[in-house]
Amino acid sequence: MTPREQAHLQVLKILAERPEISQRELAEALLVSLGKTNYLIKALVEKGLIKAENFRRSDKKLGYLYVLTPSGIDMRLRLMRTYLARKEAEYEALREEVEKLRNELGLNDPMPPSQ
């Protein structure tokens, strides 16, 4: 998974949970600049993965409601599967390394197998 795909996954996950989030709040959640957040939002809109719809907030200001499109939902699931597979592979490699170290140290209590 590329850094761009990781960023897109993070944005899609947050927008799925909080479609009314402001770009400033999204930038804080992502730990990136407001400009980078705007760039990510525009890229996802251009790809047809999200739609930005105007709505009036309680403070009488216009805001945006970020809605994942069916393509956006599919992309989010695909990226999540890819991310999960990578993390499971990393976990398994780490588990094997720990097991080898335990054996080298004579600690014979095996680690429980991954589930």
VMD Tcl script that builds the backbone (N, CA, C; Angstrom):
set m [mol new atoms 345]
animate dup $m
set s [atomselect $m all]
$s set {name element resname resid chain x y z} {
  {N N MET 1 A 0.851 -1.178 0.000}
  {CA C MET 1 A 0.000 0.000 0.000}
  {C C MET 1 A 0.894 1.237 0.000}
  {N N THR 2 A 0.639 2.125 -0.924}
  {CA C THR 2 A 1.450 3.337 -1.051}
  {C C THR 2 A 1.059 4.353 0.024}
  {N N PRO 3 A 1.931 5.320 0.302}
  {CA C PRO 3 A 1.568 6.369 1.258}
  {C C PRO 3 A 0.289 7.111 0.849}
  {N N ARG 4 A 0.104 7.295 -0.461}
  {CA C ARG 4 A -1.107 7.977 -0.943}
  {C C ARG 4 A -2.343 7.142 -0.606}
  {N N GLU 5 A -2.247 5.831 -0.831}
  {CA C GLU 5 A -3.381 4.953 -0.511}
  {C C GLU 5 A -3.654 4.942 0.984}
  {N N GLN 6 A -2.585 4.977 1.796}
  {CA C GLN 6 A -2.778 5.029 3.247}
  {C C GLN 6 A -3.496 6.318 3.645}
  {N N ALA 7 A -3.104 7.432 3.038}
  {CA C ALA 7 A -3.753 8.712 3.334}
  {C C ALA 7 A -5.212 8.679 2.909}
  {N N HIS 8 A -5.477 8.129 1.722}
  {CA C HIS 8 A -6.862 8.035 1.247}
  {C C HIS 8 A -7.694 7.150 2.172}
  {N N LEU 9 A -7.118 6.054 2.629}
  {CA C LEU 9 A -7.838 5.173 3.549}
  {C C LEU 9 A -8.174 5.903 4.837}
  {N N GLN 10 A -7.221 6.626 5.386}
  {CA C GLN 10 A -7.477 7.372 6.622}
  {C C GLN 10 A -8.614 8.375 6.425}
  {N N VAL 11 A -8.567 9.109 5.317}
  {CA C VAL 11 A -9.609 10.108 5.050}
  {C C VAL 11 A -10.968 9.420 4.888}
  {N N LEU 12 A -11.019 8.353 4.113}
  {CA C LEU 12 A -12.286 7.654 3.885}
  {C C LEU 12 A -12.848 7.082 5.180}
  {N N LYS 13 A -11.991 6.556 6.042}
  {CA C LYS 13 A -12.455 6.011 7.326}
  {C C LYS 13 A -13.059 7.115 8.195}
  {N N ILE 14 A -12.370 8.234 8.275}
  {CA C ILE 14 A -12.858 9.336 9.109}
  {C C ILE 14 A -14.155 9.905 8.548}
  {N N LEU 15 A -14.220 10.100 7.239}
  {CA C LEU 15 A -15.426 10.670 6.631}
  {C C LEU 15 A -16.615 9.722 6.740}
  {N N ALA 16 A -16.358 8.418 6.726}
  {CA C ALA 16 A -17.452 7.460 6.893}
  {C C ALA 16 A -18.060 7.573 8.292}
  {N N GLU 17 A -17.218 7.871 9.276}
  {CA C GLU 17 A -17.686 8.000 10.658}
  {C C GLU 17 A -18.235 9.385 10.968}
  {N N ARG 18 A -17.637 10.412 10.344}
  {CA C ARG 18 A -18.022 11.796 10.649}
  {C C ARG 18 A -18.156 12.607 9.364}
  {N N PRO 19 A -19.231 12.409 8.608}
  {CA C PRO 19 A -19.377 13.106 7.322}
  {C C PRO 19 A -19.466 14.629 7.447}
  {N N GLU 20 A -19.796 15.137 8.620}
  {CA C GLU 20 A -19.950 16.578 8.812}
  {C C GLU 20 A -18.663 17.257 9.266}
  {N N ILE 21 A -17.574 16.511 9.378}
  {CA C ILE 21 A -16.316 17.049 9.892}
  {C C ILE 21 A -15.816 18.190 9.003}
  {N N SER 22 A -15.242 19.202 9.632}
  {CA C SER 22 A -14.658 20.301 8.857}
  {C C SER 22 A -13.267 19.887 8.380}
  {N N GLN 23 A -12.776 20.585 7.371}
  {CA C GLN 23 A -11.437 20.262 6.884}
  {C C GLN 23 A -10.386 20.533 7.966}
  {N N ARG 24 A -10.621 21.544 8.759}
  {CA C ARG 24 A -9.683 21.860 9.844}
  {C C ARG 24 A -9.646 20.720 10.862}
  {N N GLU 25 A -10.811 20.207 11.235}
  {CA C GLU 25 A -10.868 19.078 12.173}
  {C C GLU 25 A -10.255 17.824 11.548}
  {N N LEU 26 A -10.501 17.631 10.259}
  {CA C LEU 26 A -9.935 16.484 9.563}
  {C C LEU 26 A -8.408 16.583 9.524}
  {N N ALA 27 A -7.893 17.782 9.276}
  {CA C ALA 27 A -6.444 17.995 9.258}
  {C C ALA 27 A -5.841 17.642 10.618}
  {N N GLU 28 A -6.504 18.039 11.685}
  {CA C GLU 28 A -6.020 17.722 13.034}
  {C C GLU 28 A -6.035 16.217 13.275}
  {N N ALA 29 A -7.093 15.554 12.836}
  {CA C ALA 29 A -7.197 14.102 13.026}
  {C C ALA 29 A -6.132 13.359 12.231}
  {N N LEU 30 A -5.792 13.873 11.052}
  {CA C LEU 30 A -4.799 13.237 10.186}
  {C C LEU 30 A -3.361 13.639 10.534}
  {N N LEU 31 A -3.237 14.683 11.355}
  {CA C LEU 31 A -1.926 15.242 11.720}
  {C C LEU 31 A -1.177 15.759 10.490}
  {N N VAL 32 A -1.932 16.429 9.613}
  {CA C VAL 32 A -1.345 17.050 8.421}
  {C C VAL 32 A -1.864 18.485 8.326}
  {N N SER 33 A -1.306 19.243 7.399}
  {CA C SER 33 A -1.712 20.637 7.236}
  {C C SER 33 A -3.112 20.731 6.620}
  {N N LEU 34 A -3.705 21.893 6.768}
  {CA C LEU 34 A -5.007 22.155 6.167}
  {C C LEU 34 A -4.906 22.095 4.638}
  {N N GLY 35 A -3.811 22.583 4.084}
  {CA C GLY 35 A -3.609 22.530 2.636}
  {C C GLY 35 A -3.532 21.097 2.123}
  {N N LYS 36 A -2.817 20.248 2.841}
  {CA C LYS 36 A -2.723 18.830 2.457}
  {C C LYS 36 A -4.093 18.170 2.543}
  {N N THR 37 A -4.849 18.521 3.572}
  {CA C THR 37 A -6.197 17.963 3.733}
  {C C THR 37 A -7.088 18.390 2.579}
  {N N ASN 38 A -7.021 19.652 2.198}
  {CA C ASN 38 A -7.798 20.145 1.071}
  {C C ASN 38 A -7.415 19.407 -0.199}
  {N N TYR 39 A -6.126 19.175 -0.397}
  {CA C TYR 39 A -5.628 18.438 -1.560}
  {C C TYR 39 A -6.193 17.013 -1.580}
  {N N LEU 40 A -6.172 16.346 -0.421}
  {CA C LEU 40 A -6.694 14.974 -0.337}
  {C C LEU 40 A -8.195 14.932 -0.636}
  {N N ILE 41 A -8.942 15.883 -0.079}
  {CA C ILE 41 A -10.390 15.935 -0.307}
  {C C ILE 41 A -10.670 16.136 -1.796}
  {N N LYS 42 A -9.980 17.098 -2.406}
  {CA C LYS 42 A -10.193 17.363 -3.837}
  {C C LYS 42 A -9.876 16.131 -4.679}
  {N N ALA 43 A -8.803 15.434 -4.343}
  {CA C ALA 43 A -8.423 14.234 -5.105}
  {C C ALA 43 A -9.516 13.164 -4.994}
  {N N LEU 44 A -10.071 12.978 -3.810}
  {CA C LEU 44 A -11.119 11.976 -3.623}
  {C C LEU 44 A -12.416 12.378 -4.324}
  {N N VAL 45 A -12.704 13.678 -4.352}
  {CA C VAL 45 A -13.878 14.160 -5.076}
  {C C VAL 45 A -13.685 13.939 -6.576}
  {N N GLU 46 A -12.505 14.284 -7.086}
  {CA C GLU 46 A -12.225 14.115 -8.516}
  {C C GLU 46 A -12.281 12.650 -8.946}
  {N N LYS 47 A -11.888 11.761 -8.067}
  {CA C LYS 47 A -11.945 10.333 -8.367}
  {C C LYS 47 A -13.356 9.765 -8.223}
  {N N GLY 48 A -14.264 10.580 -7.708}
  {CA C GLY 48 A -15.638 10.130 -7.536}
  {C C GLY 48 A -15.833 9.236 -6.325}
  {N N LEU 49 A -14.914 9.325 -5.360}
  {CA C LEU 49 A -15.008 8.486 -4.170}
  {C C LEU 49 A -15.812 9.137 -3.057}
  {N N ILE 50 A -15.869 10.462 -3.075}
  {CA C ILE 50 A -16.710 11.190 -2.123}
  {C C ILE 50 A -17.408 12.326 -2.855}
  {N N LYS 51 A -18.515 12.775 -2.254}
  {CA C LYS 51 A -19.210 13.972 -2.730}
  {C C LYS 51 A -19.232 14.953 -1.568}
  {N N ALA 52 A -19.032 16.219 -1.880}
  {CA C ALA 52 A -19.096 17.266 -0.872}
  {C C ALA 52 A -20.389 18.036 -1.110}
  {N N GLU 53 A -21.289 17.975 -0.145}
  {CA C GLU 53 A -22.578 18.646 -0.273}
  {C C GLU 53 A -22.662 19.767 0.752}
  {N N ASN 54 A -23.172 20.920 0.330}
  {CA C ASN 54 A -23.354 22.043 1.246}
  {C C ASN 54 A -24.468 21.743 2.241}
  {N N PHE 55 A -24.287 22.222 3.454}
  {CA C PHE 55 A -25.360 22.189 4.438}
  {C C PHE 55 A -25.149 23.360 5.384}
  {N N ARG 56 A -26.219 23.764 6.030}
  {CA C ARG 56 A -26.128 24.886 6.953}
  {C C ARG 56 A -25.907 24.338 8.357}
  {N N ARG 57 A -24.812 24.784 8.970}
  {CA C ARG 57 A -24.492 24.330 10.317}
  {C C ARG 57 A -25.296 25.126 11.331}
  {N N SER 58 A -25.309 24.654 12.551}
  {CA C SER 58 A -26.095 25.301 13.596}
  {C C SER 58 A -25.637 26.736 13.859}
  {N N ASP 59 A -24.375 27.058 13.565}
  {CA C ASP 59 A -23.887 28.419 13.785}
  {C C ASP 59 A -24.168 29.324 12.581}
  {N N LYS 60 A -25.087 28.896 11.712}
  {CA C LYS 60 A -25.549 29.646 10.547}
  {C C LYS 60 A -24.467 29.844 9.483}
  {N N LYS 61 A -23.449 29.043 9.553}
  {CA C LYS 61 A -22.417 29.075 8.523}
  {C C LYS 61 A -22.629 27.871 7.618}
  {N N LEU 62 A -22.198 28.025 6.370}
  {CA C LEU 62 A -22.260 26.884 5.469}
  {C C LEU 62 A -21.117 25.934 5.780}
  {N N GLY 63 A -21.407 24.668 5.703}
  {CA C GLY 63 A -20.394 23.644 5.876}
  {C C GLY 63 A -20.547 22.629 4.765}
  {N N TYR 64 A -19.756 21.615 4.824}
  {CA C TYR 64 A -19.847 20.539 3.844}
  {C C TYR 64 A -20.155 19.240 4.555}
  {N N LEU 65 A -20.912 18.436 3.874}
  {CA C LEU 65 A -21.189 17.080 4.316}
  {C C LEU 65 A -20.466 16.191 3.312}
  {N N TYR 66 A -19.521 15.413 3.782}
  {CA C TYR 66 A -18.734 14.552 2.899}
  {C C TYR 66 A -19.341 13.156 2.898}
  {N N VAL 67 A -19.843 12.766 1.745}
  {CA C VAL 67 A -20.551 11.499 1.621}
  {C C VAL 67 A -19.745 10.561 0.736}
  {N N LEU 68 A -19.488 9.361 1.239}
  {CA C LEU 68 A -18.806 8.366 0.422}
  {C C LEU 68 A -19.767 7.867 -0.643}
  {N N THR 69 A -19.283 7.825 -1.865}
  {CA C THR 69 A -20.075 7.284 -2.966}
  {C C THR 69 A -19.963 5.756 -2.915}
  {N N PRO 70 A -20.774 5.042 -3.686}
  {CA C PRO 70 A -20.594 3.587 -3.736}
  {C C PRO 70 A -19.159 3.195 -4.118}
  {N N SER 71 A -18.554 3.944 -5.035}
  {CA C SER 71 A -17.153 3.683 -5.401}
  {C C SER 71 A -16.228 3.945 -4.221}
  {N N GLY 72 A -16.543 4.974 -3.449}
  {CA C GLY 72 A -15.741 5.296 -2.270}
  {C C GLY 72 A -15.829 4.212 -1.215}
  {N N ILE 73 A -17.029 3.668 -1.037}
  {CA C ILE 73 A -17.209 2.577 -0.079}
  {C C ILE 73 A -16.419 1.355 -0.533}
  {N N ASP 74 A -16.496 1.034 -1.824}
  {CA C ASP 74 A -15.736 -0.092 -2.368}
  {C C ASP 74 A -14.230 0.122 -2.202}
  {N N MET 75 A -13.759 1.329 -2.490}
  {CA C MET 75 A -12.335 1.632 -2.365}
  {C C MET 75 A -11.893 1.510 -0.912}
  {N N ARG 76 A -12.693 2.023 -0.011}
  {CA C ARG 76 A -12.367 1.942 1.419}
  {C C ARG 76 A -12.215 0.483 1.840}
  {N N LEU 77 A -13.134 -0.368 1.427}
  {CA C LEU 77 A -13.064 -1.782 1.789}
  {C C LEU 77 A -11.842 -2.452 1.160}
  {N N ARG 78 A -11.556 -2.121 -0.093}
  {CA C ARG 78 A -10.392 -2.702 -0.767}
  {C C ARG 78 A -9.101 -2.285 -0.066}
  {N N LEU 79 A -9.003 -1.003 0.264}
  {CA C LEU 79 A -7.804 -0.515 0.951}
  {C C LEU 79 A -7.674 -1.117 2.342}
  {N N MET 80 A -8.797 -1.288 3.026}
  {CA C MET 80 A -8.753 -1.893 4.356}
  {C C MET 80 A -8.287 -3.348 4.284}
  {N N ARG 81 A -8.753 -4.075 3.282}
  {CA C ARG 81 A -8.316 -5.473 3.117}
  {C C ARG 81 A -6.812 -5.546 2.843}
  {N N THR 82 A -6.324 -4.669 1.982}
  {CA C THR 82 A -4.903 -4.625 1.656}
  {C C THR 82 A -4.082 -4.300 2.898}
  {N N TYR 83 A -4.536 -3.307 3.654}
  {CA C TYR 83 A -3.850 -2.889 4.875}
  {C C TYR 83 A -3.843 -4.024 5.892}
  {N N LEU 84 A -4.972 -4.676 6.071}
  {CA C LEU 84 A -5.076 -5.780 7.023}
  {C C LEU 84 A -4.148 -6.928 6.629}
  {N N ALA 85 A -4.118 -7.276 5.352}
  {CA C ALA 85 A -3.245 -8.361 4.892}
  {C C ALA 85 A -1.783 -8.034 5.173}
  {N N ARG 86 A -1.398 -6.784 4.932}
  {CA C ARG 86 A -0.018 -6.380 5.190}
  {C C ARG 86 A 0.311 -6.450 6.677}
  {N N LYS 87 A -0.599 -5.975 7.510}
  {CA C LYS 87 A -0.369 -5.989 8.952}
  {C C LYS 87 A -0.343 -7.413 9.497}
  {N N GLU 88 A -1.178 -8.298 8.955}
  {CA C GLU 88 A -1.159 -9.700 9.392}
  {C C GLU 88 A 0.163 -10.357 9.020}
  {N N ALA 89 A 0.689 -10.045 7.833}
  {CA C ALA 89 A 1.982 -10.590 7.417}
  {C C ALA 89 A 3.098 -10.071 8.326}
  {N N GLU 90 A 3.042 -8.787 8.663}
  {CA C GLU 90 A 4.029 -8.207 9.568}
  {C C GLU 90 A 3.938 -8.870 10.941}
  {N N TYR 91 A 2.717 -9.096 11.422}
  {CA C TYR 91 A 2.510 -9.729 12.718}
  {C C TYR 91 A 3.090 -11.138 12.718}
  {N N GLU 92 A 2.823 -11.892 11.666}
  {CA C GLU 92 A 3.303 -13.279 11.589}
  {C C GLU 92 A 4.827 -13.307 11.548}
  {N N ALA 93 A 5.449 -12.405 10.783}
  {CA C ALA 93 A 6.913 -12.342 10.715}
  {C C ALA 93 A 7.492 -11.985 12.082}
  {N N LEU 94 A 6.867 -11.060 12.760}
  {CA C LEU 94 A 7.322 -10.659 14.090}
  {C C LEU 94 A 7.152 -11.804 15.094}
  {N N ARG 95 A 6.047 -12.513 15.004}
  {CA C ARG 95 A 5.792 -13.643 15.900}
  {C C ARG 95 A 6.873 -14.708 15.709}
  {N N GLU 96 A 7.220 -14.986 14.450}
  {CA C GLU 96 A 8.264 -15.982 14.169}
  {C C GLU 96 A 9.613 -15.516 14.693}
  {N N GLU 97 A 9.918 -14.241 14.549}
  {CA C GLU 97 A 11.180 -13.711 15.047}
  {C C GLU 97 A 11.247 -13.822 16.568}
  {N N VAL 98 A 10.167 -13.506 17.245}
  {CA C VAL 98 A 10.123 -13.611 18.705}
  {C C VAL 98 A 10.313 -15.071 19.124}
  {N N GLU 99 A 9.676 -15.977 18.418}
  {CA C GLU 99 A 9.808 -17.401 18.729}
  {C C GLU 99 A 11.258 -17.857 18.588}
  {N N LYS 100 A 11.942 -17.413 17.529}
  {CA C LYS 100 A 13.355 -17.776 17.336}
  {C C LYS 100 A 14.212 -17.223 18.471}
  {N N LEU 101 A 13.958 -15.977 18.855}
  {CA C LEU 101 A 14.720 -15.380 19.956}
  {C C LEU 101 A 14.477 -16.124 21.264}
  {N N ARG 102 A 13.246 -16.508 21.505}
  {CA C ARG 102 A 12.924 -17.270 22.723}
  {C C ARG 102 A 13.677 -18.598 22.724}
  {N N ASN 103 A 13.727 -19.250 21.571}
  {CA C ASN 103 A 14.450 -20.516 21.466}
  {C C ASN 103 A 15.948 -20.315 21.705}
  {N N GLU 104 A 16.520 -19.252 21.147}
  {CA C GLU 104 A 17.942 -18.957 21.339}
  {C C GLU 104 A 18.265 -18.714 22.805}
  {N N LEU 105 A 17.338 -18.102 23.521}
  {CA C LEU 105 A 17.550 -17.806 24.936}
  {C C LEU 105 A 17.160 -18.974 25.841}
  {N N GLY 106 A 16.652 -20.020 25.246}
  {CA C GLY 106 A 16.260 -21.183 26.040}
  {C C GLY 106 A 14.932 -20.997 26.759}
  {N N LEU 107 A 14.165 -20.068 26.320}
  {CA C LEU 107 A 12.820 -19.867 26.872}
  {C C LEU 107 A 11.867 -20.681 26.023}
  {N N ASN 108 A 11.542 -21.865 26.488}
  {CA C ASN 108 A 10.801 -22.803 25.654}
  {C C ASN 108 A 9.288 -22.647 25.700}
  {N N ASP 109 A 8.792 -21.676 26.418}
  {CA C ASP 109 A 7.343 -21.458 26.417}
  {C C ASP 109 A 6.964 -20.874 25.064}
  {N N PRO 110 A 6.360 -21.670 24.212}
  {CA C PRO 110 A 6.017 -21.129 22.887}
  {C C PRO 110 A 4.935 -20.071 22.986}
  {N N MET 111 A 5.008 -19.144 22.060}
  {CA C MET 111 A 3.968 -18.124 21.977}
  {C C MET 111 A 2.717 -18.772 21.412}
  {N N PRO 112 A 1.559 -18.325 21.837}
  {CA C PRO 112 A 0.324 -18.891 21.254}
  {C C PRO 112 A 0.252 -18.553 19.766}
  {N N PRO 113 A -0.263 -19.476 18.972}
  {CA C PRO 113 A -0.367 -19.203 17.533}
  {C C PRO 113 A -1.339 -18.072 17.262}
  {N N SER 114 A -1.098 -17.390 16.137}
  {CA C SER 114 A -2.022 -16.318 15.759}
  {C C SER 114 A -3.361 -16.904 15.383}
  {N N GLN 115 A -4.378 -16.099 15.600}
  {CA C GLN 115 A -5.745 -16.583 15.337}
  {C C GLN 115 A -6.248 -16.108 14.021}
}
mol reanalyze $m
mol bondsrecalc $m
mol representation Tube
mol addrep $m
